[in-house]
Amino acid sequence: MRAFPDPMRPLNLAAEIGEAMANKQQDPLEPQLGYHPFRAVYQLPHPVIDQGCRTFDNPESKVPHPGVASLLAVPGVNIVSLQHNRVSVLRDSECPWDSLLPTCSSVVRTQFLNQDPLINQPEEG
């Protein structure tokens, strides 16, 4: 038999949602998917870049961070962006997330967690 909430109990949905959010800790290796079908965002507990943001899309160019180079080397990853404490990965439309996320999460775990942030310097050229 299905239990229904007590209709006499005052409904404080905002408080219940706030409490649930406070109790849930975001796992940095659980990427946020959804607002863009081809983008996954890893939110880390510390900065990954010292200031501003950087976007990388060419695995052949000199990339100043080994984690970015490793992500760009994953077949199906097209773009990697760093902004404050976020690592965003943009995939090719032909590659499903279930084949990319384990490798991308492993790279984030080994090369971004507990590492010094990238010093954002202007690109040479």
C-alpha positions as CSV (number, residue, x, y, z in Angstrom):
1,M,0.0,0.0,0.0
2,R,1.4,3.4,-1.0
3,A,2.0,5.9,1.9
4,F,0.8,9.5,1.3
5,P,2.1,12.5,3.2
6,D,0.1,13.8,6.1
7,P,-2.2,16.5,4.5
8,M,-2.2,18.3,7.9
9,R,1.6,18.7,8.0
10,P,2.7,22.1,6.7
11,L,4.6,21.8,3.4
12,N,7.9,23.6,3.4
13,L,9.3,22.4,0.2
14,A,12.1,25.0,0.1
15,A,13.4,23.8,3.5
16,E,13.2,20.1,2.5
17,I,15.1,20.8,-0.8
18,G,17.7,22.9,1.0
19,E,18.3,20.2,3.6
20,A,18.6,17.5,0.9
21,M,21.1,19.7,-1.0
22,A,23.1,20.3,2.2
23,N,23.3,16.6,3.0
24,K,24.4,15.6,-0.5
25,Q,28.0,16.2,-1.3
26,Q,28.9,16.6,-4.9
27,D,31.4,13.9,-5.9
28,P,34.0,15.6,-8.1
29,L,34.2,12.5,-10.3
30,E,30.5,12.5,-11.0
31,P,30.2,14.9,-13.9
32,Q,27.2,17.1,-14.3
33,L,25.4,16.3,-17.5
34,G,22.2,17.7,-18.8
35,Y,22.2,21.4,-19.8
36,H,24.2,20.6,-22.9
37,P,24.0,17.1,-24.4
38,F,27.6,17.0,-25.5
39,R,29.2,18.6,-22.4
40,A,30.2,17.1,-19.0
41,V,31.4,19.4,-16.2
42,Y,33.5,18.2,-13.3
43,Q,33.3,20.5,-10.3
44,L,36.3,20.0,-8.1
45,P,36.8,21.1,-4.5
46,H,39.7,23.4,-5.4
47,P,40.7,25.7,-8.3
48,V,42.1,24.1,-11.5
49,I,43.2,27.4,-12.9
50,D,44.5,30.4,-11.0
51,Q,42.4,33.0,-12.8
52,G,40.1,33.5,-15.8
53,C,39.4,30.5,-18.1
54,R,41.2,28.6,-20.8
55,T,39.8,26.5,-23.6
56,F,41.9,23.9,-25.4
57,D,40.8,22.1,-28.6
58,N,44.0,21.0,-30.4
59,P,45.8,17.9,-29.0
60,E,48.8,18.6,-31.2
61,S,49.5,22.0,-29.8
62,K,51.6,22.6,-26.7
63,V,49.2,22.2,-23.8
64,P,50.5,23.6,-20.5
65,H,48.7,21.1,-18.3
66,P,49.1,17.3,-18.5
67,G,45.5,16.7,-17.5
68,V,44.2,18.7,-20.4
69,A,46.6,16.9,-22.8
70,S,45.4,13.5,-21.4
71,L,41.7,14.5,-21.8
72,L,42.3,15.7,-25.4
73,A,44.0,12.4,-26.2
74,V,40.8,10.5,-25.4
75,P,39.1,9.6,-28.7
76,G,35.9,11.5,-28.9
77,V,36.9,14.5,-26.7
78,N,36.9,17.7,-28.8
79,I,37.3,20.5,-26.3
80,V,38.5,20.9,-22.7
81,S,37.8,24.1,-20.8
82,L,39.1,25.1,-17.4
83,Q,37.4,27.8,-15.3
84,H,37.9,28.3,-11.6
85,N,37.2,24.9,-10.1
86,R,35.5,23.3,-13.1
87,V,36.8,21.1,-15.9
88,S,34.4,20.9,-18.9
89,V,34.7,18.3,-21.5
90,L,32.9,18.6,-24.9
91,R,32.5,15.4,-26.8
92,D,32.0,14.5,-30.4
93,S,28.3,13.8,-31.2
94,E,29.2,10.4,-32.5
95,C,30.8,9.2,-29.2
96,P,28.4,8.2,-26.3
97,W,29.1,9.3,-22.8
98,D,29.2,5.8,-21.5
99,S,32.3,5.1,-23.5
100,L,34.0,8.4,-22.5
101,L,33.2,9.1,-18.9
102,P,35.2,6.3,-17.2
103,T,38.4,7.5,-18.9
104,C,37.6,11.2,-18.4
105,S,36.9,10.6,-14.7
106,S,40.1,8.7,-14.3
107,V,42.1,11.6,-15.8
108,V,40.3,14.1,-13.6
109,R,41.0,11.9,-10.5
110,T,44.7,11.4,-11.3
111,Q,45.7,14.7,-12.9
112,F,43.4,17.4,-11.5
113,L,42.4,16.4,-7.9
114,N,44.9,17.7,-5.3
115,Q,47.1,19.2,-8.0
116,D,48.3,22.8,-8.2
117,P,46.2,25.0,-10.5
118,L,47.3,25.9,-13.9
119,I,48.9,29.4,-14.0
120,N,46.9,31.2,-16.7
121,Q,49.4,33.0,-18.9
122,P,48.7,34.5,-22.3
123,E,49.4,32.1,-25.1
124,E,52.6,32.6,-27.1
125,G,52.4,33.4,-30.7
